Amino acid sequence: MEFTDSQVFAGYVYPSVVLYGHIQGDENEGIKIAINYNTYEVEHVGGPKWLIHQE
């Protein structure tokens, strides 16, 4: 996993940071993770189906 970009939203809009990246060694396999920076809860994970496990 290699993160290449991020987006931080202002707390009054939505307290979230989104990390963008890809599988190390395969830039075509994109990953996106959204984290609430108040609660540290992972709110969304996007990427290849073989990597993402629903819980």
N, C-alpha and C positions, 0 to 999 in steps of 0.2 A: 504494500500500500504506500503510495507516494502522494501527498497532498500538494497541489499546485496553485490553489487559489482559495480565497475565503470571502464571505460576505457577512458583515455584522449589521444587524438592524438596530435602530435606536430603541431603547426600552419603552418609550411611549407609543411606538408603532407596534413592535412585537419583540419580546426579549429573546432573540434567537441569533445564533451564528451558524452559517452553513459552510461546510468544508467541501471542497471539490478536489478530486484527484483521479488516480487510475491505479490499476494493478501494476506493481513494479515489473518492468520488462514488457508490458503490453499496454501501450497508450490508448488503444482502442477500447479497452474495458474500463469505462468510466465509473466512478463512485461518487455519491453525494450523501453527506450526513448532516442533518439539522439537529442542533442541540440547544435546548433552552438554557440560557446562561444564568437564570435565577435559580432553577431547580436542578440543573445539570442532567436533566432527563433527555435521552435521545428521543426525538419526536418523529424523525423520518430517516430511513436509510434507503438509498436507491443504488442499484448496480446490477451486475449480471445475476440471473436467477440461480446459477449454480453456486454463487457465493452467499446470497442472502437467505437466511433461515428465519421464517416467521415464528415468533414465540408469543 
